[in-house]
Amino acid sequence: MSPKIPGAPRCAGASCNRIDLVPSVAAASAWVTWLALVISVCWFAVALPASVRFTICVAIGVAGFRGLRAFVLVRGPRAVRAIEWNEEGSLSVSLGPTLAKFPADLAPGSFRLGLRFWVLRFGTPVGPRSVLVEEGRHSPCAFRRLTRCLNGQLRRASGRSGRPAVTMPPKV
C-alpha cells in the first residue's frame, strides 16, 4: 500500500459505490445546437403553410427541451439523479427532486459513447429512465468504478464471460 499524501482530502475509495450525477454542459450545448438546426430546417426548408410549420416546430422544441431537461440536465421528476450499485452488480437509482430510491436493471440500449460518456437506460418499477453520464463532470474514481460495474453488467448480458479474444489474421 502506498503512503498517504499529506494534505490530500479523505476519500471513501472502493467502499463508496454511488455516483451523484452532474449535468453535462457540453452535451447540453450540443443538444440545443442540434435542436436549433432541426427547428430551422423545419421552418425554412419545408413547403407547408406557416401555421403547420409553426405547430411542427413547437412540437419538436417542446419534446426536445423536455428530453434535454431529464436526460442531460438531470432535472425534473423523470430525471435519474444518482446511481448506486453493489458488488453483486445490482443497481438502484434515485429519481426526481425527492431522490426516491428504486431498484433498477440496465436496459438494452445502454452504451458507452466514446471515452467520455455513458448513455444509460434503466428499467425501474416506475417505468424506463435514461441518463447521460459525462466523465469530466464527476470524480475520476467514481466514474471508473461505475464503468467497471457497467462493463460487467453488459458483459453478463451479452453472454461473454471475459474480455473478447484477440485474434490475428493469418500471414500470407
C-alpha positions, 0 to 999 in steps of 0.5 A: 500500500502506498503512503498517504499524501499529506494534505490530500482530502479523505476519500471513501475509495472502493467502499463508496459505490454511488455516483451523484450525477452532474449535468453535462454542459457540453452535451447540453450545448450540443443538444440545443445546437442540434435542436436549433438546426432541426427547428430551422430546417423545419421552418425554412426548408419545408413547403407547408403553410406557416401555421403547420410549420409553426405547430411542427416546430413547437412540437419538436422544441417542446419534446426536445427541451423536455428530453434535454431537461431529464436526460442531460440536465438531470432535472425534473421528476423523470430525471435519474439523479444518482446511481448506486450499485453493489458488488453483486452488480445490482443497481438502484437509482434515485429519481426526481427532486425527492431522490426516491430510491428504486431498484433498477436493471440496465436496459438494452440500449445502454452504451458507452459513447466514446471515452467520455460518456455513458448513455444509460437506460434503466428499467425501474418499477416506475417505468424506463429512465435514461441518463447521460453520464459525462466523465469530466463532470464527476470524480475520476474514481467514481466514474471508473468504478461505475464503468467497471460495474457497467462493463460487467453488467453488459458483459453478463448480458451479452453472454461473454464471460471475459474480455473478447479474444484477440485474434490475428489474421493469418500471414500470407 
